[in-house]
C-alpha cells in the first residue's frame, strides 16, 4: 500500500512538472499544433504527455486557432471511446481544483456543441447526460443548459430550412 502511494505521488509530481514545462517552454501556436496532431483522437487510451498537452491547451491556450477542429475531434473520440473518460479522470486528479474545472468545462463545451449540431433528430436535454454521464455534475449541467438553450433556436432553424 505504501509503495502504491509513493508511485502515485511520483506520477503526480512528474505530471505536474511536465505541465509546468509545457506552460513555460511551449508557445501557444506550438501547443495548438501538438494538440491538433496528437494520436489522442485515434486511440482508446492516451499517454500522460498527451493529457498534459491537452490540459495545458484548456488552461493556458489564448489564440482561437483550430479550436473548432479540436472540438470536433474531442467529440468524435469521446463518443467512439467513452472509456477514455476514465483515462481523463486519472489525470484530472493531478490538477489544481480551478484547473480541473477549466478542463471539464472546456471539454463539456466542445462535446456538447458538436453533439447537438451533429444530430439529425431534435435533442432532448436528458439525452446528452445519458450519452455522456461524465458531465453529470451540477456545474457542468448548468453549462450544458446554457449551451442547449443557445443551440435550440439554431437547431430548429436548420431543421425548418
C-alpha positions as CSV (number, residue, x, y, z in Angstrom):
1,X,0.0,0.0,0.0
2,X,2.8,2.4,0.9
3,X,4.6,1.8,-2.4
4,X,1.4,2.5,-4.3
5,X,1.1,5.8,-2.6
6,X,4.7,6.6,-3.4
7,X,4.2,5.7,-7.0
8,X,1.1,7.9,-7.2
9,X,3.0,10.7,-5.6
10,X,5.8,10.3,-8.1
11,X,3.4,10.1,-11.1
12,X,1.6,13.2,-9.8
13,X,4.9,15.1,-9.5
14,X,6.1,14.0,-12.9
15,X,2.7,15.1,-14.5
16,X,2.7,18.4,-12.8
17,X,6.4,19.1,-13.8
18,X,5.5,18.1,-17.4
19,X,2.6,20.6,-17.4
20,X,4.8,23.3,-16.0
21,X,7.5,22.6,-18.6
22,X,4.9,22.8,-21.4
23,X,3.4,26.0,-19.9
24,X,6.8,27.7,-19.7
25,X,8.6,26.3,-22.8
26,X,6.0,25.8,-25.5
27,X,4.4,28.7,-27.4
28,X,0.7,28.9,-27.8
29,X,0.9,28.1,-31.5
30,X,3.1,25.1,-30.9
31,X,0.8,23.9,-28.2
32,X,-2.1,24.1,-30.6
33,X,-0.2,22.3,-33.3
34,X,0.7,19.5,-30.9
35,X,-2.9,19.1,-29.7
36,X,-4.3,19.2,-33.2
37,X,-1.9,16.5,-34.5
38,X,-1.6,14.1,-31.5
39,X,-2.7,10.5,-31.7
40,X,-5.1,11.2,-28.8
41,X,-8.0,11.2,-31.2
42,X,-7.3,7.9,-32.8
43,X,-6.8,5.6,-29.8
44,X,-8.9,4.3,-26.9
45,X,-6.1,5.3,-24.4
46,X,-3.6,8.0,-24.4
47,X,-0.2,8.9,-22.8
48,X,0.3,11.2,-19.9
49,X,2.1,13.5,-22.3
50,X,-1.0,13.9,-24.5
51,X,-3.1,14.6,-21.4
52,X,-0.6,17.2,-20.2
53,X,-0.7,19.0,-23.6
54,X,-4.4,18.8,-23.7
55,X,-4.8,20.2,-20.2
56,X,-2.3,23.0,-20.9
57,X,-4.4,23.8,-24.0
58,X,-7.5,24.0,-21.9
59,X,-5.9,26.1,-19.1
60,X,-3.4,28.3,-20.9
61,X,-4.4,28.5,-24.6
62,X,-5.1,32.0,-25.7
63,X,-5.5,32.0,-29.5
64,X,-8.6,30.7,-31.3
65,X,-6.6,28.7,-33.9
66,X,-8.1,25.3,-34.7
67,X,-10.5,25.4,-31.7
68,X,-13.4,24.1,-33.8
69,X,-11.3,21.3,-35.3
70,X,-10.1,20.3,-31.8
71,X,-13.7,20.3,-30.5
72,X,-14.8,18.1,-33.4
73,X,-12.0,15.7,-32.7
74,X,-12.8,15.6,-29.0
75,X,-16.5,14.9,-29.7
76,X,-15.6,12.1,-32.0
77,X,-13.0,10.4,-29.7
78,X,-15.1,10.6,-26.6
79,X,-18.1,9.3,-28.5
80,X,-16.2,6.4,-30.1
81,X,-14.2,5.6,-26.9
82,X,-16.3,6.5,-23.9
83,X,-13.8,4.6,-21.7
84,X,-11.4,7.4,-22.4
85,X,-13.3,9.5,-19.7
86,X,-11.7,7.1,-17.2
87,X,-8.3,7.9,-18.6
88,X,-9.1,11.6,-18.4
89,X,-10.2,11.3,-14.8
90,X,-7.0,9.5,-13.8
91,X,-5.0,12.6,-14.9
92,X,-7.5,15.3,-13.7
93,X,-6.8,14.5,-10.1
94,X,-3.3,15.9,-10.6
95,X,-4.6,19.3,-11.4
96,X,-5.4,22.2,-9.1
97,X,-9.2,22.4,-8.5
98,X,-9.6,25.5,-10.7
99,X,-7.6,23.8,-13.5
100,X,-9.8,20.7,-13.2
101,X,-12.9,22.9,-13.6
102,X,-11.4,24.7,-16.7
103,X,-10.6,21.3,-18.4
104,X,-14.0,19.8,-17.6
105,X,-15.9,22.9,-18.7
106,X,-13.9,23.3,-22.0
107,X,-14.4,19.6,-22.7
108,X,-18.2,19.8,-21.9
109,X,-18.5,22.8,-24.2
110,X,-16.7,21.1,-27.1
111,X,-18.5,17.8,-26.8
112,X,-22.0,19.3,-26.2
113,X,-21.9,21.7,-29.2
114,X,-20.8,19.0,-31.6
115,X,-23.2,16.5,-30.1
116,X,-26.1,18.9,-30.7
117,X,-25.0,20.1,-34.1
118,X,-24.4,16.6,-35.5
119,X,-27.8,15.2,-34.6
120,X,-30.5,14.5,-37.1
121,X,-33.2,14.5,-34.5
122,X,-34.4,17.1,-32.1
123,X,-32.3,16.5,-28.9
124,X,-33.9,16.1,-25.6
125,X,-32.0,17.8,-22.7
126,X,-31.5,14.4,-20.9
127,X,-30.1,12.7,-23.9
128,X,-26.7,14.4,-23.6
129,X,-26.3,13.3,-19.9
130,X,-27.3,9.7,-20.8
131,X,-24.8,9.7,-23.7
132,X,-22.0,11.4,-21.6
133,X,-22.5,10.7,-17.8
134,X,-19.1,12.1,-17.2
135,X,-20.7,15.6,-17.4
136,X,-23.4,14.8,-14.8
137,X,-22.3,17.2,-12.1
138,X,-24.0,20.5,-11.2
139,X,-21.5,23.0,-12.7
140,X,-21.4,21.0,-16.0
141,X,-25.1,20.5,-16.1
142,X,-25.6,24.3,-15.8
143,X,-23.1,24.9,-18.6
144,X,-24.8,22.3,-20.7
145,X,-28.2,24.0,-20.0
146,X,-26.8,27.3,-21.4
147,X,-25.3,25.5,-24.5
148,X,-28.6,23.6,-25.1
149,X,-30.7,26.7,-24.9
150,X,-28.4,28.6,-27.2
151,X,-28.4,25.8,-29.7
152,X,-32.1,25.0,-29.7
153,X,-33.2,28.0,-31.8
154,X,-30.4,27.4,-34.3
155,X,-31.2,23.7,-34.4
156,X,-34.9,24.4,-35.0
157,X,-34.0,26.9,-37.8
158,X,-31.7,24.4,-39.5
159,X,-34.4,21.7,-39.4
160,X,-37.0,24.1,-40.9
161,X,-34.7,25.3,-43.7
